[in-house]
C-alpha cells in the first residue's frame, strides 16, 4: 500500500498559535454531519512533582466532569446527552485529553462546554470526597488484576529514576492524602494555554471555528510556564530479576529493555521488530509457543514510547509448571531473530499490517484527532501526523536486525516473574481433596475460543457450546427466533431424522440440552467417557446442517405460542414482562411476550436457517467448552472438529446500544383473572463485568434466607406474603436490572410497597449489618463449593463468564474475590445503586369475571441450565 494513495493531514489542517500560547487545529472532514472537539493538555502523572504517586492528574480528570462555572453539577454530560453526543477523557503519563463528539451543528456548544470544563472547574467538596472513594475502588480493582499487578511491577523494576514508574492512579496511601487545595493548585499550574491544544475534526468551517476558539480563549492568561525536569533513566548494564507472588492460578513472566523515546529515528524499526516477534497470532512467539508447542497460553512483545522514555519487552502467560520453559523459549526465539533477522515474508506482512492499521485510524474524526494530538505532544507540531507512513516505508530488514542487536541483549534484560504463592509441602500421603487444576483457554485461528476443565473423578464428559444469539442479536420481526432455533435445532439434520437422532442419543446415554439466553444460543451435552467420540459426531451433524423441517418448525411454533400465552396469564411472568418493557423501553431487553408472540407466529421457516447461519455462526463470538474425564489434547481435538463442522459466516455482529433509562419513577398496573397479586419495585442494575455485580449477588443471597431482615419484616411480622426477595440480572455491555418483589393479596399491595421501600431506605442509610454481610458471603462461598461438585455445572458457569466478557478466570477466582470484599465497600456500592431515581413499580392485581376466578395454567419449565 503506497503512502501516495493516502491523503496527508498537514496540508489539509488549519492551525493557529494564539498570543497566550494556545494552539488550535481544525481539520475539515465533511463526509458525515459529525464533529469531534478534543482538548489535549500536556500534563500527566510524570509531571506531578512533589505530589508524585498521588494520582493527581487522573483524579483531576475525574473531577472535571463534576461541574464548571457555566455547567454546574452534571451540566456538561446532561447537555451532551441532550444533543445526542458523547464525551470522555483519558490520562496518560505525559498528557490528558478530553473530547466531545456530537452532530456538527453543535460544534460551538461542544467547544464552550469543553473550554468551561478545562478553565473553570468548580471542584465541589462533596463530589471531591465521593470521587476519591470511586478512585480508591478503582485502585482496588486494579490490585485484583494479575496483569495490571504484573505491569506495575515491570515499570517499577525497569524504571528506577524516571517517574513513569509510578501508577497512573497513584498509591492508595498517597491518594488518601490529596486535598481539594492540592488539586486546585495543580490545576492552576498545569492547565494553562501554553500546554493546551484544541483539535477539532469533522464537518466544520475552519475559519469560523478558528476565530470562535481564538476569541473565546483570548482572556486565558499564560499562567505558570515552569516545567519539571524529567530525569533520564540510566541504562542498566546487567540482568535484573524479581519474582513476585500473586494469588492467581496462572503464572506470568516478562522481560523488558529500555528503548528510545517516541521521537527517535529507530522507533519505526523497533515497532516492526516487536510485531514480527510477538504482536499477532502469526508472530514468531505466538506461533511457536502457543500454537505449536502449547507451552504458553498467551504471549505478547510490545514497544511503547513517550516523549522522554521508551520500553520494549515481552509478557507471557502460562501454567506455573511451564513458566521457565516459556521464558527460555522466548529468549531462544528472540536470539534467533537478532542473529538472522526477519524473512521477506515477515517484513512484507508486518509493513502491510502497520500501514493498514494506521490508515484505519484515519477513517474517523476521533482517529484523525488523536493522530494530530499525539503529534503535538511528542513533536510539538501537527505536521508530524504525516510522519508515520514515510518513516515506516523506509524500514528495511537490515534496520530490524540492527535494532534487535542494539537494544535486546539478554544480559541487559529486566526480568519480572509473577506466580501463585508457594504452598507448604504436604506430607507424602496427604492430599487436598478440593484441589483441581485451573481451566485452560485458547483461541483458534478463526477467533473461536476453547475452554478445558480437567476432572477425572468419574468417567463422564461434559460439553458446553455457546454461539451468539438471543434478544441482543435479534431485530424487529425476528423477536424470539433464538428460542425458536433452540427448540428446532435437535429436530433432525442432514444425517439423521429427528426420531433417529433422539433414539441414538438415548441409546448411548447422552443428555442434550439446547437453550437460549439474552446473548446466546447454548448447547450442552453430557455423556459417558466411552461415548465421547459418538457424542461429538452427533453434535457435528447438528451444527453442520440442521434441517429445520417444516413439520418440526410448525410443531415448535405452536409450543412456543402456547408457552407465551401461559406467560401472559401468569402473574409473576406478567410482572417481569411489564417491568422490563417499561424500564428498557426501546431496547431489546424490553421486548415483551406479546411482541415475541406476534413475531413467532409469522416467522418464515427460512428465517431460522438464515439467522442461524448469519448470526449464530459468527466465529469470533463462539466458545467450545469441555470438562471431565478427558485430556486437554483430546478436548482441543474435539473442539476443533466441532468448529470445523460449522459453516462460519464472515458477518460481524454489532453490539447493542445501551438503554436510556428514565430519570423518574414510573408506575405500571396490570390485571389478571388470578387470586394473587404481585409487586415489583425495580431499578437499573449493573453491567455483568462490573465488580458491583458481586455486591448485588450478596444482597440477593441475604434476602433469599428466611432469616433475612426483609423476610422477617414482610412475612413473619406482617404476614403479607408467601414469598419475597431481591433479584438482579446484569446487562451484557450495559446496566441491567435489579428488583425487590413479593406475592401478596390485592389489598396488601400498598403496605408491601411501603415495607420494600423501608428496606431500601435501611440499606441506603445503614447498609448491611456485619451479620448480614458475613451470612450472605458464606452462602455465596458455599454455592461456589457446591457448584464444583459437578464439572458440567462448573463448566457452564465458566463458559458463561468467558462468553459474556467477565472472563473465565474471574469466575474461577470468585472465591478469593468474595473473601476480599469489605463490608464498607459493599455498603457504599449499595447506597449508590439503591439511591437511583429511576424506578419502575409494577403491580399485577386480580381481576374476577362473573364472580369466579379463572384457573391458573401450569407453567412448563424446560430442562437445562439457563444460558447467559
PyMOL commands that set and color helices and strands:
alter all, ss='L'
color gray80, all
select helices_A, chain A and resi 3-5+10-12+45-47+49-51+56-63+75-82+104-119+125-143+146-158+163-165+172-175+180-190+193-195+206-217+267-278+284-292+320-340+344-361+365-379+382-393+397-407+410-412+471-473+481-488+498-507+529-544+550-567+571-583+588-590+593-602+605-616+619-621+632-645+692-703+709-717+746-765+770-787+791-803+808-812+814-820+823-834
alter helices_A, ss='H'
color red, helices_A
select strands_A, chain A and resi 13-17+23-28+34-41+86-91+96-103+196-202+240-245+250-259+296-305+310-319+414-419+440-443+449-454+460-468+511-516+520-528+623-628+665-672+677-684+723-729+737-744+839-846
alter strands_A, ss='S'
color yellow, strands_A
deselect
rebuild
show_as cartoon
